[in-house]
Amino acid sequence: MNIKKLKVNSAYLLPTVLIVSIFGCQAPPAVTDDVSQESRLDTQLVLNNAVLEQSNQQEDTVWKIKADSISYSQDKQTANLNKVVGNLWQNGVIILKVSAKTGKIQDNGNIILLNEEIIARDPRNGSVINSNAVEWRPQENLLLIKENLNGIHQDLEVTAAGGKYFTDLETLEIEGDVVATISDPALQLTSDRLLWDIAQNKLKSPGTVEIVRYEGERITDKLVADRAEVNLTENLAILNQNVELITLEPKLQAATDSFFWNYQQRVGSSDRPIQILDRDRQISLTGNQGEINLPQQIAKLQNGVRGINRQKGSELYARQLTWNIDTEQVEAMGNVIYEQSDPQARLTGEKAVGTLGDNNIVVTSNGKKQQVTSTIDN
């Protein structure tokens, strides 16, 4: 095993620390003359309270592991560890601290297997990863989490079947039944795969994702999309492709291909065509751009807007429109066209104000107000 140093502090060997150098040999480290002949002839070397340390060609420490006991396999290719505590170093700085109930060192120290009660901490960002089975590859800056991944950082917790932590990038890639839970505000993200840039405090889902927002135990909003990115510092979710927003208070549904969603403020916007549907009143608004402010219950659509009241058979066209969701009040500006079927009417002008829900619309043209009061024949 290509381990540069072995430090042993064992009561049954010597009360002092022994330092033994190993230079690329595959056999267990040679012992000094102070160790008994019986220990040298033992087929399995067992060390208690030992520290293993590997260095690179520049003599910089790569990793250091302490174990209550270390025993070599008969072929001298594997070191078995009990009650493991270890550190991963980079440029003279500890970048990962790990502990586990048991472990193994293989491939000249390039593969370290850890099992049971595993805790991995990154002191640079304060993140903690827990698992039942991990493969640690220090030379590749890689921690393979093979079973029951649980990661915690500030107010975010993620769970998954497994994943990879790239220690040089401070990035965790997880997959399989992924659930990310944010405590403030209460938010839950589910996906099959998730990239967590811990240093930048960002989440990225390259596949189908669902985001659910809570107030207490009550769901307020739900979003689904083909992919998403969440900036945890700014409380901002950017969703793309087949985006759907469903809100319970007020009861709305919105669909678009791109959506910027501040999940703390419950404010969203899109620079792509967006449709907003009031499910109960069967009113839909479509625009080439738009924004929704749920606390204020205001929706604004721009660059070509169409409003439809399916129950009353009326339509409203304009360059831009503001809709008060609670009162149903609308204000439309620019190239306004209002049409209704009962009574049949068509009004045009520069501005329209009224309630689309009951077809009570006033259209202003050249300073004159127009309103449907009787049937207009073809």
N, C-alpha and C positions, 0 to 999 in steps of 0.2 A: 504494500500500500504506500503510495507516494505522498507521505505525510512528513513534513519537514521536521516537526518537533513533537515529542511526546513527553508530557509532564505527569509524574505519578506521585501522589501523596497517599501512601498506603500504610496503615498502622502495622500490618503484618509483615511489610517489607522493611522499611526504614522510617524513622520519625522525620527525616528530612526529605526534601524534594529531589528526585532524580531527574536529570535532563538527558535524553537519549536522542541522538541525531540519526535520521534515516534518510538515505540519499537514493531514492528511486528503487529500493529493493521491494520485492513482493512478499518476502517473509516477514513475520512480526519482528519488531525492533529487537536488536541485541540487548542483552542486559549486562550490567557491570559486574566486576568480580565480587562486589558486595552482596549480590544476590546468590542464594544458595544453589548448589549443583542440582538439587532436586527440582527447583523452579525452572532451571534451564532445560531439564530433560522432560518436563511436563509437556504432554501432547497438546494441551490447550492452555494458552497464556490467558490468565484472568487478572485484571487490574482493578483495584478499587479506588474511588475518588480520583479518577484520572482526567487529564485534560489533553485533548488532541487538537493539534493546530496545523493548518496547511498554509504555506506561503507560495507566492508566485516567484518567477525568476528574478525579480527585483528585490526579493526577500520581504515584500510587503505581505502582511497577513491577509489571507482570503477568507478563512473562517476559523473559528475556535469553538470547540465543543467540550463541555464537561459532562461526565456521567458518573453515577454512583458506582457502576461497575461496567467494565468493558472486557469482552471475551472474543477471541479470534476463532473463526471456523477452522476445521481440520486442514482445509486447503490453503489457509492463511489469506484468503481473498476477501473475507468479510469480517468486519468488526461488529459485534452485537452490543447494543447499548441499553442500559436501564436508567430511567429517570434522567432524561436528557435536558440540558440547557445549552444553547448555542448562540453565537453571534456571527453575522455575515458582515464583512468589512469591504469598504470601497474607498480608495484614496485616503486611508488612515482613519476613516470615520465609520462607525457602526451604522448600517442601514437596515438591518433586520435582526430582531431578537426572537428566538424560537425556544419552545419547550415542549416536551412530549413525555409520555410514560415509557415508551420503548423506541428503539431505532436501530438502523443498520447503516454502516458505511461501506460502499462498494466502489469498484472501478477507480482504484487509487485515490479515493476521496472526492471523485467528481460526482458521485451520486450518493445522496443521504436519504434514506427512507425513514420516515417518522410515523408512529402509530399511537392512537389513543390519547385523548385529552390534549390535543395539539393546540397551542396558542402561538401565533406569529404576530409580532408587533413591529411596526415601522416607526421609529422615533422621529423621523423627518416630518411626518404628517399626522401622527397620532392614531393611525388606523390599526384595527385589530382583526385578525382572521382566525377563526376557529374551525377545526375539522377533525375527522377521525383517521384520515390517511393522507399523507403528503409525501411527495417526492421532491426533494430539494436538490437543484443542480446549480451550485454556486458559480461555476465557471460560465454558465449560460445566463446568469442573472435571472433565474427562473425558479418559481415555486409552483409545482403542480399540485393542485388541491383535488384529490380524487374522490372524496366522499363527504357528503353533508357539509357543504360550505356555508359558513356564517361570517359576514363581514360587518364591522361597525366603524363608523366615523362620524363624530359630532352627532347631528340629529338624523343620520341616515343609517339604516340597517338593511343588508341584502342577504337573501338566502338562495341557494341553488344546489343542483346535484353535484356540481364540480366547477373547476375553473383554473385559471393560470394567473399568477401574479408576477409581473415583470418588474423586478426590483430596481433596475436602472431607470425605468420610465415612470415608476410609481403608478402603474396601471394594472387594474384587475379585470380580466376577461372571464365572464362567467356564463354558464349555459345549463339548460335543463331545469324546467319549473322555476324560472327566475322570478323572485318577488323582491321589490325594493320598497321600503316603507320609510316615509319622511314624517317626522313627528310634528314639525311646526312650519307651515300648516299641515294638517293631517292629510297625507297623500300616499297612495299605493300604486306602484307601477308593476305590471306583469308582462313578461315577454319570454321567448325561448332563449334569447341570447342578449347579453348586455355588456357594454364596455364602460368601465368606471375609471375615469382619469381622476385619481384621488388628489393629486397635486393641484389640478385646475378646478376641482370640485364640480365635475361634469359627468353626466350619464349619457350614453348613446346607445340606442337600440337600432341595429341594422335591419331588423325584421318587424313583424307585426307586434304592436304594442297597445296596451290598454292602460289609461291613467284614470284613477278614481280619486276624487277629492271628498273629504269628510268634514263635517262639523259635529264634533262628538262622535256618535255612532251613526249619524244620519248622512246619507250621500247627498251632496249638492250638485256635483257635475261629474260627467264621465266623458272621456275622449278616447277614440280609437284611431289608429293610423297605421300605414305600412312601415313607417320608420319615424324615429323621434330623437331629439337631443334635449337634455334638461340641464340648464345652468342653475345649480343649487344656490349659488351666491346671489343671483339676481331673481330667483324664484320664477324663472322663465322656461317654458317648454316650447320647443319649435318642432312642429309636427308636419310631415310631408306625405303626400299621396294618399288618396281616399280617406281624408280626415273627416271625422264625424264628431260633433259635440252634442251632448244631450244634457240639459239642465233641468232640475226639478223645481227650482224657485227662481225665476218663473219657468214654466214648462215650455221649453224651446228645443228645437233641433236645428243644427247648422251643419252644412256640408261644403267642403272646399278641398283644394289640393295642397294648400299651404296655410299654416295657422300659427301665429305667435300668441302664446297663452301665458299671461301672468297669473299663476294659480293662486297666489296669495291675495291679489286684488280682485280676481275674477274678471279680468279685462282681457279681451282678445282682439286680434286684427289679422287681416289677410290682404295681401297685394295681388291675389288671384281671384277669379270669379267665385262668389260665395252665395249660398242660398240659406235663408233663415226661415224656419217654419214654426208658426204657432199651432201646435197640434190640436188644441181644444177648439180654437176659433177658425181653424182651417185658413189662416192667412199666411201667405208666403211672400217673401221679399228676396229678389235676386239682384246682385250688383257685381260689377267687375272688380270692385274693391270694397272692403267694409270693415267695421269694427263693432264690437259688442261690449257694453259696460253693464254687467249684471247687477251690481249694487245700485246703480242709478236707473237700471231698467231702460237703457237707451241703446238703440242700434242705429248706426249711420252707414249708408251705402253711397257709393260714388261711381262716377264715370260710366253712367248708363244704368238705370235702375228700373225694375219692373215689380210692381206690387199687385198681388192677386187676392181677392176675396172670393173663395170658391162657393161659400154658402150664399152670398148675395149676387154672384155673377158680375163682379166689377173688376176693372183693371186700371192701374195708374202707372204712367211712364214719366220719367224725368231724368235730368242729368245727375241729381243727387237728392237724397231723401233722409230725413231723420224721423225715427219711429220711437214714440214713447210706448214701451211694451205694456205697461200697467194700464194707462188710460186709452190706449189704441190711437192716440193723437199722432197724425203724420203732418210733416211739412216738407213739401217737395219743391225743388227749384230747377229752372232751366228746361226749356222745350217740353213743357208739361202737356200730357195727353191723358184725359180721364174718360173712361168708357164704362157704361153699365147697361145691363139688359132689362131691368125692370124698375122704373120705366126706362125705356131705351134712350140713351143719351151719349153724346160725345162732346167734350169740352177741351179747349186748348188754351194755353197761356204761358206766362213766365213763372207762375207760382201757384201752388195748391196747398190748402190747409183744411184739416178736418179729421174725421174718424173713418177709416176705411172699413171698420167692422160693420157699420150701419149705413154705408154709402152716403155719409153726410160730408160731402167734399165741396169746398168753395175754390174755384179757379179764378185767378186774377190775370186779365189780359189788357195791356195798355192802361193800367190803372183802374179798370172796371172789373167788378166781381161778378162771377157767374156761378149759378147753382141750379141743379136740376130740381124743377118744381112740377113739371108735367111731361107727358110723353112727347117725344120728337119723332115725327114720321120720317121714313126714308125719302 
